[in-house]
Amino acid sequence: MAPEAFFTVFAGLWSALLVVLFFGASIFVHELGHFLAARWRGVKVERFSIGFGPAIVAWTGRDGVEYRLAWIPLGGYVLLPQLADLGAVEGKSQVDAAALPPISYLSKLVVFVAGAAFNLLFAFGLACIVWVAGQPVIAEWNTTRIGNLAPSIRLADGTTVPNPAQEAGLRPGDLVRSIDGVPVKNFEEIFTSIFLGRERAGDGRRQSLFVIERAGQTLSLTVYPRLVGEEKARSAGIEPAQDLTVETVSPGSPAEAAGVRTGDRIVAVDGRVLFQRVAVSEHLAQHATRPVEFLLQRGGAEVRVPIQPRLVRDEATGQPVARVGIRYRDSILIIHPSPFAQIGDNLAGTFRTLGALLSPYSDIGPSKLTGPIGIARELHRQAQWDFRRLLWFTILINVNLAIFNLLPIPVLDGGQIVFASLARLRGRALPVNVIVTTQSVFMVLLLSMILYVSFFDVARLRRETRAEAPARAAAPAKP
């Protein structure tokens, strides 16, 4: 096996192992919270399981608890016969719950909330590591400056329409400050705000209120996003600005002859201010037969240099292209957000997603959600990029697990809290048949939802597999 092929296989296996470890760790931490809280509050623990269904391996500890690893990796559970009857999911209890002492309402709350609390504690611990080690991000995503507005966009049905952002009056170079009243710090948040948007105009059109900064002035512009792609996602038709700083100058190139230096930043070409690398390349292609004037930022001064493009053969297409022989600065940045900022951003994003999911005016439905397959796929993708990105995504998973499990849905922790609270209000336990029937119905609904979401996860994965591999976002362009 060639060294390159061996490295590829090893990297893939290592990434897969990391996915299992971190996804499993997120489930384990949640169940550990329930387990430790139950032991602390004197609640009988019969079983601690990672996964559902038949056991792959199981053993009984000295504490009398059965520990097992099960076949269906959709979560886990701690079997607590005094608190919840989930026999359809967790297996029938072998303990006579009626013979055990009653558990106080406070103890029930502590046990049910502990799983989510441990997920948040785990997320906070990982966030501290990311804070110190840094989080790699693509530089162009770490800005709110608009870099390009295509004249038109292609809708989900294949038709082409004018660019919504351009129609609204947005321009390259504008700094986006907020969308629909929510401040944005980078382009990922901009795209997310548009995607999760639930505002509608009086005539029913989708709308997003942009607050931008242009030439020191603050402007409010209303954009009417359209649905694009197979996912039918809201899009405003904007792209982020890119760093046009020169990293290296090729020896013997037109740029070297013109005196371009490492660290110079391209401000304008032939008097036209540009914000994207492809815009520089397109301008060179259109004016390959004459010298092109580059306006460069060099330290605190501006320098104008004429450069005659040179036609060379493109490595990818084999076609002649106009280039001047520069490479741009590495587009990967390392940022160090505080743990509180990381957790806060994830919490805010989770609640915004839930709000969009419940809103009749958004375009977010169950088909847009990600299930176990999609989560594993994204974990694998982040692990292949950088270990620190894997930590970042695991933080997101744990925050989502915490919020999701506290939703007032039977079979989830939040549903158990509701049952316990209703029993306390009425002064006696709820009828067992009511609880069992409700939980059984919602378990079927929950499993159906997981299968439904997984169907779309598989469809996305198949589309990604069929599509041609895109150029790496971090690869430097060569105009």
Protein Blocks (a to p, Z undefined) as FASTA:
>chain_A
ZZklmmmmmmmmmmmmmmmmmmmmmmmmmmmmmmmmmmmnopacfbdcededjdfbdcdd
fkopacdddfblgbccdddfklocckkmnopafbdfklpccddfklmmmmmmmmmmmmmm
mmmmmmmmmmmnopaddfklmccbdfbdcfbdcdfkopacddfklmnopaehiacfbggh
iacfbfklmmmmmmmpcbdcfkopacddddddeehiacddddddddedjkopacehiacd
ddfbdfbdcehiaklmnopaehiacfbgghiacfbfklmmmmmmmmmmbccdddddehjb
ccdddddddddddfklopacddehiacddfbdcddddfklmmmmmmmmmmmmmmmmmpmk
bccdfklpccfklmmmmmmmmmmmomklmmmmmmmmmmmmmmmmmpccehiaklmmmmmm
mmmmnopacdfklmmmmmmmmmmmmmmmmmmmmmmmmmmmmmmmmpccdddfklccdZZ
